């Protein structure tokens, strides 16, 4: 397996590898080698790879860094990363030639340049797609449009994997400003998905039945699709993250709170908020009156770096007096192991950036989500969760200010925590139960994995 060198892409691939080797139903055990690409700007990847203890069935091999293009030459991060991955092809080919017997190479959504390596070596190549089936349908749809067509001027798109027309406000960011955010790069990757022998999607039939049916009937020439999810890392980064000490304090604080009483705000490894937005959230949280745990990061210093924890949470970040007034009911922290928090019985709702890993974690633990998308395909994930599946509350951006205003924060938190007489919580709990059944023997995802292994091994 090979993954894009970001934590949000590498971790789902590692988790899928664990999922695959732990599937004991087959008589033949398999082992997985994961090739990791170093990214000088993001040392956390190397830290993770070094701390990963090899087992009998899973090992990580760190590839030497290939020639790095200068990030400054590229308007979009994804173009820069795609070229950097492509530069590793000779090294990947040499490494794969030493591993045998090889039954398949799995690439993720931005590693399609490695399909060429698999073809050269005569190895079947599969795509591991760590986003929802609905989004897979969306990018496959974009791949059928002429590149000259201006997506950013459309009000909506009719896409086979969505029951509703998709409004432009839900388009992934790379569609909003085609030149700057690597639109053609995303489309080039999507075009190549059809060249693989199969597409493994981290979703489950009970969650996305409409989208999965559309993939098998409406997308011509698509290889078989295997929905094997939810593939979730239930331990989280507590095993390896360099900043683990803060988590103990957070868990101790949660232990003192009543069940389902705390709203958790967390915006992912690449998510951060500016000062004006921090003040709006503070005001809205205080007005809503619920207990809260808020993971807050400061924006990245450069285009390629990631957000960091604030070195010191200055009081002037927040509304006047906020820190003192909420000392008993709220806790503001830096990085935290999100899955460890979502698993805690004190958590009653989750304000999330809607990365797909985060959504699957929240469904697994039966925690309802208020959507606050920031980047990538998160706007589309949020649209699917709110409008298509009815499993989330929407937080609306005020276009004039480019902020989610305090009134909206207050309304969203209230609806999340007790809105519609708890109907949302019941619906999310039902989906949580279905997600567990899907993974059990003879469940839908169990069966899909079984079918995949049949193809891989026989």
C-alpha positions in Angstrom: 0.0 0.0 0.0 1.1 3.6 -0.6 -0.5 6.8 0.7 -0.4 10.5 0.1 2.1 12.0 2.7 -0.4 13.7 5.0 -1.7 12.2 8.3 -5.3 12.5 7.0 -4.4 10.1 4.1 -1.8 7.9 5.7 -3.7 6.9 8.8 -6.8 5.6 7.0 -4.5 3.4 4.8 -2.7 2.0 7.9 -6.1 1.3 9.5 -7.3 -0.4 6.4 -4.2 -2.6 6.4 -4.9 -3.6 10.0 -8.6 -4.3 9.0 -7.4 -6.5 6.2 -4.9 -8.6 8.1 -7.4 -9.0 11.0 -10.0 -10.6 8.8 -9.6 -14.1 9.9 -12.4 -15.6 7.9 -10.0 -16.5 5.1 -7.9 -19.6 5.4 -4.9 -17.7 4.0 -3.3 -14.9 6.1 -1.9 -12.0 4.3 0.7 -9.5 5.2 0.9 -5.8 4.2 3.8 -3.6 3.5 3.1 0.1 3.6 5.5 2.4 1.8 5.6 5.8 3.4 6.7 9.0 1.7 8.5 11.6 3.9 7.4 15.2 3.7 10.2 17.5 5.0 7.6 20.2 5.8 5.5 17.8 7.9 7.8 15.9 10.3 4.8 14.2 12.0 4.7 11.6 9.2 8.2 10.5 9.9 7.6 10.5 13.6 4.6 8.3 13.1 6.4 5.9 10.7 9.4 5.6 13.1 7.1 4.9 16.1 5.1 2.2 14.3 6.2 -1.2 15.6 6.3 -3.8 12.8 4.1 -6.9 13.5 4.2 -10.3 11.8 1.7 -9.0 9.3 2.2 -5.2 8.9 5.4 -3.3 8.3 6.1 0.3 7.2 9.0 1.1 4.9 10.1 4.7 4.8 11.2 5.7 1.3 14.1 8.1 0.8 12.8 11.5 -0.2 12.8 12.0 -3.9 13.5 15.4 -5.6 11.3 17.9 -4.0 9.7 20.5 -6.3 9.7 24.0 -4.7 6.2 24.5 -3.2 6.4 28.2 -4.2 6.1 27.3 -7.9 2.7 25.8 -7.4 -0.6 27.6 -6.8 -2.2 24.5 -5.2 -1.0 22.2 -2.5 -2.4 19.1 -4.3 -0.4 19.8 -7.5 2.8 20.1 -5.5 2.1 16.9 -3.6 1.0 14.9 -6.7 4.3 15.8 -8.5 6.3 15.0 -5.4 4.6 11.5 -5.2 5.2 10.9 -8.9 8.9 11.6 -8.4 9.0 8.5 -6.1 8.0 6.1 -8.9 11.5 4.7 -9.6 12.1 4.1 -5.9 8.7 2.5 -5.4 9.4 0.2 -8.4 12.8 -0.9 -7.0 11.2 -1.6 -3.5 8.2 -3.5 -4.9 10.5 -5.7 -7.0 12.1 -7.0 -3.8 8.8 -8.0 -2.2 7.2 -11.3 -3.2 4.8 -12.9 -3.7 2.8 -9.7 -4.3 -0.9 -10.0 -4.8 -1.8 -6.4 -5.2 -0.8 -2.7 -4.8 -3.3 -0.4 -3.1 -3.0 3.3 -3.9 -5.0 6.2 -2.4 -6.8 9.0 -4.2 -3.7 11.1 -5.0 -1.2 8.3 -5.7 -2.6 7.3 -9.2 0.9 7.9 -10.7 1.8 4.6 -9.0 -0.7 2.7 -11.2 2.1 2.9 -13.9 4.5 1.1 -11.5 1.9 -1.7 -10.9 1.4 -2.1 -14.6 5.1 -2.3 -15.3 5.5 -5.0 -12.7 2.3 -6.8 -13.7 0.7 -6.4 -10.3 -3.1 -5.8 -10.0 -3.7 -2.2 -8.7 -6.6 -1.2 -6.4 -7.7 2.2 -5.2 -8.3 2.7 -1.5 -10.8 5.7 -1.3 -10.9 7.0 2.3 -13.8 9.5 1.5 -17.5 8.8 1.0 -19.1 7.0 -2.0 -21.0 10.2 -2.8 -17.8 12.2 -3.2 -16.3 9.4 -5.4 -19.3 9.8 -7.6 -18.8 13.6 -7.6 -15.2 13.5 -8.8 -16.0 10.8 -11.4 -18.7 13.1 -12.7 -16.2 16.0 -12.9 -14.0 13.7 -15.0 -16.7 13.5 -17.6 -17.0 17.3 -18.1 -14.8 19.2 -20.6 -11.9 20.8 -18.7 -12.8 24.1 -20.4 -16.3 24.1 -18.8 -16.3 26.5 -15.9 -17.6 24.7 -12.8 -17.0 27.7 -10.6 -19.8 29.6 -12.5 -22.5 26.9 -12.1 -25.2 27.3 -9.4 -25.6 23.6 -9.0 -24.6 20.2 -10.5 -26.8 17.1 -11.0 -24.6 14.2 -9.9 -25.8 10.6 -10.0 -24.4 9.8 -6.5 -26.6 12.5 -4.9 -30.4 12.5 -4.7 -30.5 16.3 -4.5 -28.8 18.7 -7.0 -25.5 19.7 -5.4 -25.5 23.5 -4.9 -22.3 25.4 -5.6 -22.0 26.2 -1.9 -21.3 22.5 -1.3 -18.7 22.1 -4.1 -15.3 21.1 -2.8 -12.9 24.0 -2.6 -11.0 23.0 -5.7 -14.1 23.7 -7.8 -14.6 27.2 -6.4 -11.4 28.7 -7.8 -10.4 26.3 -10.5 -7.0 27.8 -11.2 -5.7 28.2 -7.7 -6.8 25.0 -6.1 -5.7 22.4 -8.5 -9.0 21.5 -10.2 -7.4 19.8 -13.2 -5.1 17.8 -10.9 -8.1 16.4 -9.0 -9.8 15.5 -12.3 -6.6 13.9 -13.7 -6.5 11.6 -10.6 -10.3 10.8 -11.0 -9.9 9.8 -14.7 -7.3 7.2 -13.6 -9.5 5.5 -11.0 -11.2 3.4 -13.7 -7.8 1.9 -14.6 -7.7 0.0 -11.3 -9.0 -3.5 -10.7 -11.3 -2.5 -7.9 -12.2 0.5 -5.6 -12.3 0.0 -1.9 -14.4 2.7 -0.2 -14.4 3.5 3.5 -18.2 3.5 3.9 -20.9 1.0 4.5 -24.0 0.1 2.5 -26.5 1.1 5.3 -25.1 4.6 5.4 -24.8 5.3 1.6 -27.1 2.9 -0.2 -28.2 5.4 -2.9 -24.6 6.5 -3.7 -23.3 2.9 -3.8 -26.1 1.8 -6.1 -25.4 4.7 -8.4 -21.7 3.8 -8.6 -22.6 0.3 -9.9 -25.2 1.4 -12.3 -24.5 5.0 -13.5 -20.7 5.2 -13.9 -19.7 3.4 -17.1 -16.5 1.3 -17.0 -16.0 1.6 -13.2 -14.3 -1.5 -11.6 -16.1 -3.3 -8.8 -16.6 -1.2 -5.6 -16.1 -2.7 -2.2 -17.6 -0.7 0.7 -15.7 -2.2 3.7 -16.2 0.5 6.4 -16.4 2.1 8.8 -12.7 1.5 9.1 -11.9 3.6 12.2 -8.8 3.8 14.4 -10.4 3.4 17.8 -7.1 3.9 19.7 -6.1 7.1 17.9 -2.8 9.0 18.1 -2.4 8.4 21.9 0.1 5.6 21.0 2.5 7.8 19.0 1.7 11.5 19.0 4.5 13.7 20.5 1.9 15.9 22.3 0.1 13.2 24.4 0.5 14.8 27.8 -2.4 17.3 27.4 -4.8 14.5 26.7 -4.7 13.2 30.3 -5.9 16.6 31.6 -8.7 16.7 29.1 -9.9 13.1 29.9 -9.8 13.9 33.7 -11.9 17.0 33.0 -14.4 15.0 31.0 -14.6 12.3 33.7 -16.1 15.0 36.0 -18.9 16.0 33.6 -22.3 14.4 33.4 -23.1 11.9 30.5 -23.8 13.5 27.1 -23.5 17.0 28.6 -20.5 18.4 26.7 -20.3 19.8 23.2 -16.9 19.1 21.6 -15.4 21.5 19.0 -12.5 20.2 16.9 -11.4 21.1 13.3 -8.9 18.5 12.3 -5.2 18.4 11.8 -5.3 21.1 9.1 -8.0 23.2 10.5 -7.5 26.6 12.3 -9.6 29.7 13.0 -8.7 33.4 12.8 -9.2 35.7 15.8 -12.5 37.2 14.7 -14.0 33.7 14.3 -12.6 32.6 17.7 -14.5 35.5 19.3 -17.8 34.7 17.6 -17.5 31.0 18.8 -16.8 32.2 22.3 -19.8 34.5 22.4 -22.1 31.8 20.8 -20.9 29.0 23.2 -21.4 31.2 26.2 -24.9 32.2 25.1 -25.9 28.5 24.3 -25.0 27.7 27.9 -23.7 24.1 27.4 -20.5 22.6 28.8 -17.9 22.6 26.1 -14.5 21.2 25.2 -12.8 23.3 22.5 -9.7 22.2 20.6 -8.2 25.4 19.2 -5.2 25.8 16.9 -3.6 28.9 15.4 -3.3 29.3 11.6 -0.3 28.0 9.8 2.6 30.4 9.2 3.2 29.4 5.6 1.3 27.7 2.7 2.8 24.3 3.2 3.0 24.2 7.0 0.2 22.9 9.2 -1.6 24.7 12.0 -0.1 24.6 15.5 -1.2 24.8 19.1 -1.1 28.3 20.4 2.0 28.6 22.6 -0.1 30.6 25.1 -3.8 31.0 25.0 -4.0 34.7 25.5 -7.1 36.1 27.1 -7.5 38.7 24.4 -8.2 35.9 21.9 -11.6 35.5 23.4 -14.5 37.9 24.2 -13.8 40.0 27.4 -14.2 38.0 30.5 -15.0 34.7 28.6 -12.2 32.7 30.2 -13.2 33.6 33.8 -16.9 33.2 33.2 -16.6 29.8 31.6 -13.9 28.4 33.9 -16.4 25.9 35.5 -18.3 24.9 32.4 -15.7 24.8 29.6 -12.2 23.8 28.7 -10.1 25.2 25.8 -7.2 23.0 24.8 -4.7 22.5 21.9 -4.3 19.3 20.0 -6.3 16.4 21.4 -6.8 12.8 20.3 -10.2 13.3 18.7 -11.3 9.6 18.8 -10.4 9.3 22.5 -12.7 12.3 23.2 -15.6 11.1 21.0 -15.5 7.7 22.8 -16.1 9.5 26.2 -19.5 9.2 27.6 -19.6 12.9 28.6 -19.7 14.0 24.9 -23.2 14.8 23.6 -22.4 16.6 20.4 -19.5 17.3 18.0 -18.9 20.5 16.0 -16.7 19.2 13.2 -14.9 20.2 10.0 -16.5 17.1 8.4 -13.4 15.2 7.3 -14.7 11.7 6.5 -12.6 10.0 9.2 -14.2 12.4 11.8 -17.7 11.7 10.5 -17.1 7.9 10.7 -15.7 8.2 14.2 -18.8 10.2 15.3 -21.2 7.7 13.7 -19.3 4.8 15.3 -19.7 6.4 18.8 -23.3 7.6 18.1 -22.3 11.3 18.6 -24.4 13.8 16.4 -22.5 16.4 14.4 -22.9 20.1 13.6 -21.2 20.7 10.3 -18.4 23.4 10.0 -16.5 22.5 6.7 -13.2 24.3 6.1 -11.3 22.7 3.2 -11.0 19.9 0.7 -14.3 18.0 0.1 -15.6 18.8 3.6 -18.4 21.1 2.2 -19.7 18.2 0.1 -19.5 15.8 3.1 -21.4 18.3 5.2 -24.1 18.7 2.5 -24.4 14.9 2.3 -24.7 14.5 6.1 -27.3 17.3 6.5 -29.4 17.2 3.3 -29.0 13.7 1.9 -28.8 11.6 5.1 -30.4 13.8 7.8 -27.6 12.9 10.3 -26.2 16.4 11.1 -27.1 19.9 12.0 -25.9 22.7 9.6 -23.9 25.7 10.8 -24.3 28.4 8.3 -21.5 30.8 7.2 -22.4 34.5 7.0 -21.2 35.3 3.5 -20.9 39.0 4.1 -18.5 38.6 7.0 -17.0 35.2 5.9 -17.7 34.1 9.5 -20.0 31.8 11.3 -21.6 34.4 13.6 -22.3 34.0 17.3 -26.1 33.7 16.8 -25.5 30.8 14.4 -23.1 29.1 16.8 -25.6 29.4 19.6 -28.5 28.1 17.4 -26.4 25.2 16.0 -25.1 24.1 19.4 -28.6 24.2 20.9 -30.1 22.2 18.0 -27.2 19.7 18.2 -27.5 19.1 22.0 -31.3 18.9 22.4 -33.0 20.0 19.1 -36.1 18.4 17.6 -36.7 16.5 20.9 -33.6 14.4 20.6 -34.7 13.0 17.2 -31.3 13.6 15.7 -29.6 11.7 18.6 -31.9 8.7 18.1 -31.2 8.6 14.3 -27.4 8.8 14.8 -27.6 6.1 17.4 -29.5 3.8 15.0 -26.9 4.4 12.3 -24.2 3.7 14.9 -25.8 0.3 15.6 -26.0 -0.4 11.9 -22.3 0.5 11.5 -21.4 -2.2 14.0 -23.6 -4.9 12.4 -22.0 -4.1 9.0 -18.6 -5.2 10.3 -19.8 -8.4 12.0 -19.8 -11.8 10.3 -22.1 -11.8 7.3 -22.7 -8.0 7.7 -22.5 -5.9 4.5 -18.9 -4.6 5.0 -17.7 -8.0 6.2 -19.1 -9.6 3.0 -17.5 -6.9 0.8 -14.1 -7.5 2.4 -14.6 -11.2 1.9 -15.3 -10.6 -1.8 -12.2 -8.4 -2.1 -10.0 -11.1 -0.5 -11.4 -13.7 -2.9 -10.3 -11.6 -5.8 -6.9 -10.8 -4.3 -6.0 -14.3 -3.3 -7.5 -16.7 -5.8 
